[in-house]
Amino acid sequence: MAVALLLAACGNNKCEEEKSNVILPEGEFTYNVPCKVVYVNADKPGKAILWLWLHGGVHDRPKHDIFYHPNHFDCCDADEYILQYLKESGTKAIALFPVCYKANLTETIKWTDCYDDVKHIIDDYAEKGLIDTNRIYVTGSSDGGRGTWDYAEMHPDVFAAGISMSCSSPRPVNIPMYFFSTASEGDCTAKVDELVKQDVNIKYKYCPDQKHGGDAIECTPELLKEFFSHTK
């Protein structure tokens, strides 16, 4: 089954489709997972940073799948806020929003199942010389927050830093991590303290008043400026 890439632009405060162009399999970009791409400040000189957002709800693929919703892609508050920060800060960036889905795997339930295909997209941009390979960032919420830890743990050579929201699975990683949990996942302070004792670079905040998976949890401009300043 051929899979196309959807290219779109981002509006001021919401992810809005200015124009939708589905690139056919014979086009320049053909991948094994559906993926939305947003170009931010594309007219600026130099290579772009690459920012990856992993959605939650991997058991509910149709909610996120561009094949089910070709003219709309669900955005939660956090990814919209980060996109807006990149735009307003003048950062040249390529944002990837892959869907946790594989046509030949009927029960894809975790982001690790899709890593090779996501990496294919990253490699394509790198091989075309469009991105700074020392500035690739992985973020996500809920199942995507767990996937962020997975990717950081398994592939520290790829990513410069990560943000994990609304999950409860911190672990030893070798890249800087920004970590937020809500009351739904519980207070992970004890787990984080143990990891910090192992020299794991984690900045953590428990946010009991935030809702699971949706809010821009503590993604202040100051935090995002620090986050995107990390390099490999």
C-alpha positions as CSV (number, residue, x, y, z in Angstrom):
1,M,0.0,0.0,0.0
2,A,1.5,3.3,-1.0
3,V,1.5,6.1,1.4
4,A,1.7,9.8,0.5
5,L,3.0,12.8,2.5
6,L,0.7,15.7,3.2
7,L,2.3,19.1,3.1
8,A,0.6,22.0,4.9
9,A,1.2,25.4,6.4
10,C,0.5,26.6,9.9
11,G,-1.7,29.6,10.8
12,N,-1.3,32.0,13.7
13,N,-2.8,30.0,16.6
14,K,-4.2,26.9,15.0
15,C,-3.0,24.4,12.5
16,E,-4.8,25.5,9.4
17,E,-4.6,24.1,5.9
18,E,-3.7,27.0,3.6
19,K,-3.3,24.5,0.8
20,S,-3.3,20.8,0.8
21,N,-1.1,18.9,-1.7
22,V,-1.0,15.2,-1.4
23,I,2.2,14.1,-3.0
24,L,1.6,10.9,-5.0
25,P,3.9,7.9,-4.7
26,E,5.9,8.9,-7.7
27,G,6.5,12.3,-6.1
28,E,9.6,13.4,-4.2
29,F,8.5,12.2,-0.8
30,T,7.1,8.7,-0.3
31,Y,7.1,7.1,3.1
32,N,5.6,4.1,4.9
33,V,3.8,6.2,7.5
34,P,1.4,9.1,6.9
35,C,3.1,12.4,7.9
36,K,2.2,16.0,8.0
37,V,5.0,18.5,7.4
38,V,5.0,22.2,8.4
39,Y,7.7,24.5,7.2
40,V,8.4,27.4,9.6
41,N,10.2,30.6,8.4
42,A,11.2,28.7,5.3
43,D,12.5,31.9,3.6
44,K,15.3,32.4,6.1
45,P,18.8,31.4,5.0
46,G,20.6,28.3,6.3
47,K,19.5,24.8,7.3
48,A,16.4,24.2,9.3
49,I,16.1,22.5,12.7
50,L,13.9,19.5,12.7
51,W,11.2,19.1,15.3
52,L,9.2,15.9,15.7
53,W,5.8,15.6,17.4
54,L,4.5,12.2,18.4
55,H,0.8,12.1,19.0
56,G,-1.0,10.3,21.7
57,G,-3.8,7.7,21.4
58,V,-1.9,5.2,19.2
59,H,-4.8,2.7,19.7
60,D,-7.1,5.2,18.0
61,R,-5.2,5.6,14.7
62,P,-8.2,6.9,12.7
63,K,-8.4,10.0,14.8
64,H,-4.9,11.0,13.7
65,D,-4.8,9.4,10.2
66,I,-4.7,11.8,7.3
67,F,-6.2,9.1,5.2
68,Y,-9.3,9.3,7.3
69,H,-9.2,13.1,7.5
70,P,-7.4,14.4,4.4
71,N,-8.3,18.0,5.0
72,H,-7.8,18.2,8.7
73,F,-5.1,17.1,11.2
74,D,-5.8,17.0,14.9
75,C,-3.6,19.4,16.8
76,C,-3.5,19.6,20.6
77,D,-2.6,22.7,22.5
78,A,1.0,21.8,23.1
79,D,2.1,21.2,19.5
80,E,0.3,24.3,18.4
81,Y,2.0,26.3,21.0
82,I,5.5,25.0,20.1
83,L,4.8,25.8,16.4
84,Q,3.7,29.3,17.3
85,Y,6.9,29.7,19.3
86,L,9.1,28.6,16.4
87,K,7.3,31.0,14.1
88,E,7.5,34.0,16.4
89,S,11.1,33.4,17.4
90,G,12.2,33.5,13.8
91,T,13.5,29.9,13.9
92,K,13.8,28.2,10.6
93,A,12.3,24.8,11.2
94,I,10.7,21.7,9.6
95,A,8.1,20.2,11.9
96,L,7.1,16.5,11.4
97,F,3.8,15.1,12.6
98,P,3.9,11.4,11.7
99,V,1.0,9.0,12.4
100,C,1.7,5.9,14.4
101,Y,0.5,3.5,11.6
102,K,1.9,0.9,9.3
103,A,-0.1,-0.6,6.4
104,N,1.4,-4.0,6.8
105,L,1.1,-4.1,10.6
106,T,-2.5,-4.4,11.8
107,E,-1.8,-3.9,15.5
108,T,0.6,-1.0,15.7
109,I,0.4,0.0,19.4
110,K,3.6,1.8,20.1
111,W,5.9,4.4,18.5
112,T,8.8,2.0,18.4
113,D,6.9,0.0,15.8
114,C,7.2,3.0,13.5
115,Y,10.7,4.2,14.3
116,D,12.4,2.9,11.2
117,D,9.9,4.6,9.0
118,V,10.1,7.9,10.9
119,K,13.9,7.7,10.7
120,H,13.5,7.3,6.9
121,I,11.7,10.7,6.8
122,I,14.4,12.3,8.9
123,D,17.2,10.8,6.8
124,D,15.5,12.1,3.6
125,Y,15.6,15.7,4.8
126,A,19.2,15.2,6.0
127,E,20.3,13.7,2.7
128,K,18.8,16.6,0.9
129,G,20.9,19.0,3.0
130,L,17.8,20.7,4.4
131,I,18.3,20.2,8.1
132,D,21.0,20.7,10.7
133,T,21.5,17.1,11.9
134,N,22.8,18.3,15.2
135,R,19.5,20.0,16.0
136,I,16.8,17.3,15.7
137,Y,14.3,17.3,18.6
138,V,11.6,14.8,19.7
139,T,8.5,15.7,21.7
140,G,5.2,14.1,22.4
141,S,2.2,13.7,24.8
142,S,0.6,10.6,26.4
143,D,1.5,7.6,24.2
144,G,3.7,10.1,22.3
145,G,5.3,11.1,25.6
146,R,6.2,7.5,26.2
147,G,7.4,7.3,22.6
148,T,9.7,10.3,23.2
149,W,11.4,8.4,26.0
150,D,11.7,5.4,23.8
151,Y,13.3,7.3,21.0
152,A,15.6,9.2,23.3
153,E,16.7,6.0,25.0
154,M,17.2,4.0,21.8
155,H,18.6,6.6,19.6
156,P,20.5,9.3,21.5
157,D,22.8,9.7,18.5
158,V,19.9,11.1,16.5
159,F,18.2,13.6,18.9
160,A,19.5,16.7,20.6
161,A,16.8,16.9,23.3
162,G,13.3,15.8,24.1
163,I,10.1,16.9,25.8
164,S,7.8,14.3,27.2
165,M,4.3,15.2,28.5
166,S,1.5,13.3,30.2
167,C,3.3,10.0,30.7
168,S,4.8,8.2,33.7
169,S,7.8,6.4,32.2
170,P,11.0,8.3,32.8
171,R,14.2,6.3,32.3
172,P,17.9,6.7,31.9
173,V,18.7,8.5,28.7
174,N,21.7,10.3,27.3
175,I,20.1,13.5,26.0
176,P,18.5,16.4,27.9
177,M,14.8,15.7,28.7
178,Y,12.0,18.0,29.8
179,F,9.3,16.0,31.5
180,F,5.8,16.9,32.7
181,S,3.1,14.7,34.3
182,T,-0.4,15.4,35.3
183,A,-2.6,14.0,38.0
184,S,-3.7,11.3,35.5
185,E,-0.2,9.9,35.5
186,G,0.8,10.8,39.1
187,D,3.7,12.6,40.7
188,C,7.0,11.1,39.3
189,T,9.3,13.1,41.5
190,A,10.8,10.1,43.2
191,K,11.5,8.4,39.9
192,V,13.2,11.5,38.5
193,D,15.2,12.1,41.7
194,E,16.7,8.6,41.3
195,L,17.5,9.3,37.7
196,V,19.1,12.6,38.5
197,K,21.4,10.7,41.0
198,Q,22.5,8.7,37.9
199,D,23.5,12.0,36.2
200,V,20.5,11.9,33.8
201,N,19.7,15.4,32.6
202,I,16.0,15.8,33.4
203,K,14.0,18.9,34.2
204,Y,10.7,17.8,35.7
205,K,7.5,19.4,36.9
206,Y,4.4,17.8,38.3
207,C,1.3,19.6,36.9
208,P,-1.7,18.2,38.8
209,D,-4.1,20.9,37.5
210,Q,-3.4,20.3,33.9
211,K,-5.5,17.9,31.8
212,H,-4.0,14.8,30.3
213,G,-2.5,15.0,26.9
214,G,-3.9,18.4,25.7
215,D,-2.5,21.5,27.5
216,A,0.7,23.2,26.6
217,I,2.2,22.0,29.9
218,E,4.7,24.6,31.0
219,C,5.9,25.2,27.5
220,T,6.9,28.8,28.2
221,P,9.0,30.8,25.7
222,E,11.9,30.6,28.1
223,L,11.7,26.9,28.3
224,L,11.4,26.4,24.6
225,K,14.3,28.8,23.9
226,E,16.5,26.7,26.2
227,F,15.1,23.4,24.7
228,F,15.9,24.4,21.1
229,S,19.3,25.7,22.1
230,H,20.5,22.1,22.7
231,T,22.7,20.5,20.1
232,K,24.3,17.1,19.8
